[in-house]
Amino acid sequence: MKKVVMDISHVTKKFHIRNSKEFFTAVDDISIELFEGEVLGIVGESGSGKSTLARCIFGITAPTSGSVSILGQSLAGKRRKSIRGLRSNLGFVFQDPSGSINPRMSVFDAISEPLKLRGDAKGEITKRVEFLIDRVGLSSNQLVRKSHELSGGQCQRVAIARALATNPKIVLLDEPTSSLDLSVQAQILNLLEELRSDFKLTYFMISHNLDVIAHLSDRVAVMKDGKCVEIGESASVLTNPQHSFTRELITVHSQNLESDPILPPNFDLDHWQDGPLNKWAFQNISKFLPVQEIAPSTNPFQFHQQPLEALESLSVPNEAQRSSLIELLENTHTDAIVVLRDGKLAYEKYFHGMQPNSLHLLQSISKSMLGALFGEFIARGVIDPDQTLGHYVPELKTSVYGSATIAQALDMNVAINFSEDYLDPNSEMARLDRACGWRHNFTGEDLGLSSFLPTLNGNGEHGKAFQYCSANTDALAWVISRVLGKPYAELLQEEIWKPLGSMYSATVTLDKDGLAVGNGGVSTTARDLALFGQSLLNHGFFNDQQILPKAWVDATFNGASKEVLVPAYLSSLHPEGSYKNQWWITGSEKREIFAVGIYGQYMWIDPSTKTVIVKFSSIPIPVDPIHSRIHMSLFRAISAAN
Amino acid sequence: MTTILKVSDLQVDFMSGEKILNSPLRGINLEIEAGKTLGLVGETGCGKTLTASAIMGLLPTTASQRGTIEFAGHGFLEASVMGAIRGSEIAMIFQNPQSAFNPIFNIGAQLTMVAQRRNIERGRIPELLIDRLASVGMSDAKRILASYPHELSGGMLQRCMIAMALISTPKLLIADEPTTALDATIGHQVLGLIRSLQQRQGFAMLFISHDVSAVAKVSDVISVVYAGRVVESGPAYDLMNNPQHPYTRGLLGAIPSAQKRRGQLTAIPGSVPSSLKDIVGCSFAPRCALADSACSKEPPLVHINQQLIACWKVGT
């Protein structure tokens, strides 16, 4: 249960209009709870009542009606003196840094003033001020200066130090970076985030800048004409706004005017997956496809670094010869590689402009995340694996999914008429891509996932032979979203992405009707995806909780029944290989499992050496048997390295 | 392509008698092609607005200017020809619409004064003003013309200012932070309006802003200024996706977003130098992670692939 540190209840503020009997309502019946440790962002245009609300909440002006209580104590009806006592739990940082510091006071005086008001002893004050000035990144010889001798960024640091002087629990940030230059704004945002996690602060942050809000906030409240028109998790408000005003604000913010200089000049929706365009496209999906955000954990997992030196000098069998690791990574068009050994970061490298915080398209590794999500809901009894897909989504009843069960779709043994040929523009796969919005829909038909999937039909008995078919996963994503009544992205976010302790948001692409592309549309950072692999390695227990059901993880590692026929491309690479719960199983003695996506996306999990490998690539063609073999020997060499 | 404006090595010093107080512009090089938009981006105090003032010939008398400004059809711009060009061939819109209008005259009176100055026939003026206001999306022209500045919102005033700038058809429009004082939704409308007017009328534009994303939205070419010099210049796409100069990289890395949520933003340490007169060598060196002894000399602006870059550490 989250602790409420501030309860704003039905606050209204009216101002009398001069020379008339009328009132102007600046804040209109606002109720918000602020939870401990969160960042609540307030957005709205000028005149929407943001600052008046803040002034009411912090007891600077009294609301006309309604009440505010801080740490369980109400401000209403209190004398000035006791409001002052309560206020030491609050810190204030205002928009104009130089205007908020008395020009006749030195930096020392400015920071120490709240401490003097509180009646602290002189020696204590000096110690505290010196601690604070260092903490906000200024040196103690700046204490004698006055505000006009400081730059705007330095003034704002002083204002932050002053706000933190009395060790407040809650800090009000009223447009803290609006009057600062971009490069200085970044310094201040970094500082605010650092202080928040070090001092366990709760921020009430007002800004008209959506970038700033999106960067820091856990929740967002949108204000218009004094009313709070929308409040919710920042990921869902900013990606899936409900109120028309929020939507307008976001569209305006993200929309480029008719010519979009951010797309490469040679961009082509029919060929972005192929090289060399994919080097850009896989890292920039949200620039050309609609996506929904999957918000990260508020308490990210902290990696321990333990570099595995053996990897630096690793020599890997590469067809007839041997190559060094770095050579092989370059030859296989690697964008990112992360290796975890015993849960610690053993190796990490990025190429082609990728960074630890860049997202990369997972392609079909997305399927393996969906598999885990089904594992969770099947274990809870929400979904019955032996029911057909059509049972849950009636639109699918007349298609092949009217007879195929959830378990059969998860294990890819639905007997379906479907050619998974990525290069044939007339294959069902290409039609699926068009339905997902991943290619131009030149046919003119009204193609979305919900109109395409019901047209697929079958050709025999289900459950007999393995047949890899991407449409199965999209149908499953539709099912789970329908059963739970929530967007697929939100389910991944709540059940997997947040519990994992992810550091960054992930995204999933949407078709024209807003259905998630479960078969390959997820983008994540390499590190965060490695956490997912680690959770499987730990039998589903990770970040102090059972994220995935142990029985499901064990069943996945055990692989599919031997009675299911396996095609040659799998058995030639892995003689005992099979496919289970949207994961590939090598069937070797080491009991490795892996997730794979076209153009060289891999996650390899080897329980025998407790190794997780994530590799993102941008190989020019979707499938290449030579590359598949090289990757297997690469991963086995890394796993065995000691 | 014809070049409409060419600024070469523009330098401005502020003087007190013979003594140089500050050198806010230390080498601005710009080239704008007809019908295209050049985005000039940089932080406070880097010389963006002063560049615009120099082009308009509006520098204060204490300023001493070197370098050349060449305008198509007029050769080098000098004070003697500016009277004929300013406002008619080169028009400008300013950052703060509230303070750009005179509060004691109504909009109609102010637009009429401008029209008279452009030698437009008296009888044609009312009709022309209604037409110009309609072109900036204000169909209620009669009411607008009768209004005083304080009776209109910031967005409406900015539209009026654009209408005023376009009374005669300029070849070059200088827009100095035209959306900074406006709310996001209104700013976006104004940006869209400027773009569509540009497409219809074909004027070139010098678009000045500290807002990198606004510049990226409208510009064909972007020039980045730092401490009074252009440090990087190139086609908008190349510059945004492949910034080369350490300052440009820092600036683009400093933009917060949901994607980079709570991750460290690239913060450039320190701040823009306030006095530029005693700078020796590369002005960015004190804040630059790559700086070494080579940077004690001033780097020239040189071509590297599609871009012009002034940095010793790029391309070597």
Interface residues (C-beta under 8 A of the other chain):
Chain A: E45 S46 S151 G152 G153 Q154 D181 L182 S183 V184 Q185 A186 Q187 L189 N190 E193 H208 L210 D211 V212 A214 H215 L216 S234 A235 L238 T239 E248 L249 V252 H253 Q255 N256 L257 E258 P261 I262 L263 P264 P265 W280 S286 E293 P296 P300 N357 L359 M503 Y504 S505
Chain B: E43 T44 D183 A184 T185 I186 H188 L191 G192 R195 H210 V212 A216 K217 V218 S219 D220 A236 Y237 M240 N241 G250 L251 G253 A254 I255 P256 S257 A258 Q259 K260 R261 R262 G263 Q264 L265 T266 A267 I268 P269 S271 V272 S274
